[in-house]
């Protein structure tokens, strides 16, 4: 009997009907750079144990930053006590019955040269690419992580997965108020492209020099991959059945309805080998699968774990989240047109390359606002004319989805501090988007 088996048995002896134990270990090397030079190189070890128990309708989960046997044993005892004292939910769904087999290609780890000297070389490549495009100074972060995840459930599911990833976030400055930002993320050296990230960040910064005030109003809008990824992540999160049930989603009561332009197909697919969001199993031990959330504008499914699936009368989509189902790996699918074609079709619009601080005024209706960040440009008669500043986006998520006119052929994997989950994001052209003043 393994140590995790012993702790599963301990939880059962204390009264748990269902138990999940998940152990996570990761090594992260981070490099920070500013003013074109590396400023910080550090290495961090991250160890966590999560223990979930159910006593029929009563549930609880605890997470501790320790993977020792003593810590896990204490966590099991504590979480069982928490469950006993919790309020019962209106649904009890037992954990899926294992064992399960997982796709071997999702259990493999990518090849990344993660030693500091290689990572510093990637930073230098990105910085030089941005400077070559006209940036005066460059800052950002490179992160390399290798992880090991062990999962065991009381219903026979168990799995071990390993993964690695590398990402760089590059911010280029052509002037104090003229910036550009782009990223590259990958699971192997061949797919990682710090030069591309630096080049695009530098291009945007150079174009953004000497921005002028812009009149607020409703315009055609082109969203770059950084901000389109932010919007798409919001849609993916809102598709969680937990948030739908809690009244915190603008996608409530939308299954089978046309919620977006027929240009948009959105998929959560953690089964694609070599992608950062690839996962062989969810937190209940179910093998992951491809789920089409929106198909040519029509809402097809919410994302479920066993509990929400039982409540909604459907099967789990293998997106646990033991409490909150969530997407793993969001992709905007479909062809689209070249970026130049999208720009040339704009008569009177604004091109936004990035955003931050997206906040909701009403989660249920989808009313939100966010601040454009880095280069923002006025587009007229099919060409980018000049940079602008001091605008806020104030609109509604469903309005944006329905306003999509076209997506680009060009797509990029995006994560950064505003986008937690990997999104394969295009440029998105909107028929209309409302801009207000930021104050």
N, C-alpha and C positions, 0 to 999 in steps of 0.2 A: 504494500500500500504506500503510495507517495504521500508527501507531506500535505499536499492539497486535498487528497482523499481523506486524510485524517481530519482536516478542518471542515470538510463537507459533512463528515460523520458527526463531528462535534456540533455543528449547527443543527443537524437533524435531531440529535439527542436533547438539544435545548428547546426543541419544539418547531423548528423551521420546516415548512413543507417544500420550499424551493430555495436553493442557494446557488449563487454564482460567485466565484472567486476569480479575479483577474489580476495578474501581476505584470507590471510594465517596467522595463528597464531601458534607459536610453543614454547614449553618450552624445553630447553636442559640443561642437567647436564653433565658436562665433568670432568673427572678425568685424570690427567696426572701423570705418574710415571716414575722414573728413579733411577738407582742404587738400584733396588729392593724395593723402597719405594714410597709411594704416596707423590707427591710434590705439586700438585695443585688440589683443588676441587672448581669448580665454576658453577654457574647457570646463564643461559641467557634466556631472553625473546626475541623472534623474531616476529615482526609484519610487514607484507607487504601488499600492495594493488597494483594489476596490472590492468590497464585499457587499453583495445584495442578498437579502433574504425576504421571503414572503412566508407569512403564517396565514394561509388562505388569503383573505381579502386585506390583511394588514401587511404593509410593505415598508422596507427601510433600506437605505444604502449608506455606506460610509467609505471614505477614502482617506488613506494615511500615507505619509511620505516615508514608508519603511517597508521592506520586503522580508524582514527576518521572521522566523517561525513564531517568536514571542509576540511580535507586533501583529501578525495575522491572527494568532489565537485570541489576543485581546480584542481585535477588531470584530471577530466573529461573535464573541460574547457581548460586546457593546451593541452591535447592530441587531442581534436577536432581541435584546432588551428594548431597543428603540422601536422595533417592529411591534412588540407586545404592547407598548404604550401609545402606538400611533392610532389615528382614526382609520377605520376600515374604508376601503374604496368600494364602489358599487359593483366592481367586477373582479372575479378571480380567474386568472388564466394560468394554468401550469406551464412551466417551461417546456419548450419543444423536446420531444423524446429523441435522444441520440442513441448511438453515436452517428456522426456524419462524416462523410469524406469531403475533402476540400481540393480545389483545383491545384495541382502541383505547381503550375506556373505562377500562382499567386503567393506561393510560399518561398519563392526564390528572392534573393537580395541582389540589387543592382551593383555594378562595379563603379565605385567612386574613389578617386585618389583623395582621401580625406586627411592626409598629413598637412600640417600647417604650411609647409613651403609650397605645396600645390595650391592651397586655398589662397595664399597671398598672391600667387601668380594670377589666379582668376580675378582677384580684385584689381591688380595692375592692368589687366586686359580691359576690364570694364571702364576704369578711370581714363585710360588712354583713348578709348573709343569715344567717350563723351567729350573729352578735350578736343579731339580731332573734328568734332561736329560744331565746335564753337563755344563750348562751356568754358568758364574761367575756373571754376572749382567744382569738385564732386564729393559727395558724401553718401553714406549708406551702410548696409550691413550684409555680410555673407554668413550663412548658417549651414553647417553640415551636421546631419544627425543620423545615427544608426540606432535602431530600436529592436527590442525583443518583447513579444507579447505572449503570455501564457494564460489560457482560459480553461476553466473546469466548472462544470455544472453538476447539480445533484441529479439531473435527468440523463446523464450519460454523454453529454457533449464535452469534447475536449480538443484543444488545438494549440499549436505553437506556431507563431509566424514571426518572420524577421523582415525588416525593411530598412531602406536607407534613402535619404533625400539630400539634395543640395539646392539652396536658393540664394539669389542675390537681389537686393533691392537697391537701385541706383537713383540718386537724386542729383541732378545737374543744375548748376547755377550759371547763367550767362550774365546776370545782374541780381541784386538783392530781391527784386520783384519779378524776375524772369527765370522760372524754374521748369524743369521737366522731370518726369519720374517714370521708370519702367522696371520690370522684373524679369528674371528667368528662373524657372524651377524645373527640377528633373530628378530622376532616380538613378541616373548613370552619367558618366562623363560625356558620352557621345551626344546625349540630348541636351546637355547643359550649354547655354550660350550667353556667357557674360558680356561678350562683345556686342551682341544684338541689344541687350538691355542698356548698355552704356550708350550705344549709338542712338537709339530711339529717345532716351532721356536727353541727350545732348541736342538732338534735332528740335525737340519741343522747346527746350530752354532758349535756344537761339531765336526761334520764331516768336518767343514771348517777350522780347525786349521792347520796352516802352509801351506798356499797356495803357489804354485809355478807358474812361468811364463808358458804360453801356446802359442804355435806357432799359429798365425792366419791362417785361411783357411776355407774350407767348410767341415763341419762334419755332421754326423747324430746328431740329437738334441732331447733332452727330455725337454719339457717346463713344469714346475710345475704350479699348479693352479693360483698362483699369477700373473705370466707372461702370461699364456694362457688367463686369464681373461682380461688382458690389450689388447692383440691382438684381442680377440673377441669383446670387446667394440669398438675398432676401426672399425671393420667390421659392427657392428650395427649402429654406427654413420654414416659411409659411405653409408649406405642404405637409409638415409634420402633423399627424393626426392628433397629437397631444395638444398643440396650439389651436387647432381647429376646434377640438372639444372644449378647450378652456376659454373660447371666445376671444383669442388673441391672434387670429389669422384673417386676412382679407380674402382667403380662399375658401372660407366656410360655405357650405351648400353649393359648391361649384362643380361637383363631379358630373361629367357629361355635358357641361355647358361650355360655350365658346367664350373664353376669358381673355384671349389674346388674338393678335393678328395671325392669320394662317401661315405667316412666314416663320412663326416660332414653334420649334420642337425642342423640348427640354427633357433631358434624360439624366437619371442618376445611375451611373454604371461603375461600381467598384471592381468589376471583373476584368478590366482592361489591364493586362500585365504591363509593367513599366511606367505606370502613372502614379503620381504622388498619393492619390486617394484610393489606390487599389487596396482591398482588404479581402481575405479569404472567408472570414466569418464575422457575424455581428456579435453584439455583447450577450446574446442568448445562445450563441454557438451555431446558429443557423448559417448554412452556406449563403454567401451574398449572391445577388442577382441583379440583372439589368432591369430598371423600372422606368417606364416612360411616364413622366409626370404630366407633360403637356404635349399633345400630338397635333401638329398643324393648327394650333390655337385652342384646341379642346382639352379641358382638364380631364385626365384619365384616372389618376389615383392619388391618394394621400400616401404618405410613408408611415409604415406601421411596425410596431413590435407585437408580441403576442397579446398583451393586454388591450391595446387600442384596436387590434384586429378583431378580437372577440366583441368589443363594445360596438364596433361598426358592422359586424356581421360579415367580415371578409377574412382572408388569410393574411398572415404576416408578410410584409415585403422584405423581411430580413434587414431592417434598418434600426434594430435596437442598438443604442440607447435604451437601457433598462427602464427608465422612467420616460424619457423624451426620445421618440424616434427622430432620426436626423439623416440628412443626405451624407454620402461619402465623397462623391466624385461627380460634379455637375458638368454636363456637356450641352452646349447649344449645337444642335445638329442641323444638317442641311447645307446646301450649296452656297447661295449668295452671290454677290457681285464684287468685283475688285473695288478696293477702297477709293481709287480715283473716280470710279463711276458713281459711287455714293456722293462724293463731294460735288461732282459736276451736276448732280441732280438737285442740289440745294439752291433755291432762289433767294431766300432770306432767312438765315439761320445762325446758330451758334454751335461751335465745336468745343466740347468739354473733354479734356484728356484724363481727368482724375477727380476724385472727391474725397472728403472725409467728414466725420461726425454726422452720419445719417441718423436722424432721430424721427420717431413717429409722434404725430399729434393724436392719432387714433389707430391702434393696431387692427381693429376690426374692419375699419373702412379702407385702411391703407394710405391715409393721408400722412405725408412725411415732408421733411425738408432735409437738405444736405448742402454743404458748401463745396463749390468747385475748387479744385486745388491744382496748382501748377498751370501750365498753359491753357488759356481759354481764348477762343478766336471767333471773330466775326466772319461769317461766310455769306457772300453775295454773288448771285449770278454764276454759281458754279466754281468759285475760287475763294481760297482763304485770303482775306484782305488785311486784317490787322488784329493784334491781341487786345483783349478787354479785361476788365477787372471789376471787383466789388459787385458780385452777383451771388444770389442764393437760389438754389432750385427748390421750389415749393409746389408740390404736385401730389399725385395719387398713383399708387402702384398699378392698379387696374387700368387707369387711364393710359399709363405708359405702355403697358402690355398691348392694349388695343391700338395704340398709336404707332406701333412698329411698322415702318414702311419696307425696310430691307435690312438684311445683315450682310456683312462682308464675307468674302472668301477667306480672308486672312483671319486666323484664330490663334490665340495664345493661351497657354496655361498660366493662370494668375493665382497667387496668394500673396498677401502682405498683411500689415497690421489691420487694415479695414476689411480684409477678405480672409476668413479663417479656413474655409473649405476650398479645395482646388476647384477652379471653374475654367472650363475651356471656352474662352470668351471671344466673340467677334467685335468689330465695330458695329454699332446698332444705330440705324437712322430712324428718327421719329418724325412723324408729321407735325407734332406740336409738343412743346414742353414749356412750362411756366417758370419764369425767372423773376425774383423779387430782389429787393435790396437786402444785404446781409445784416442790417441793423434796424 
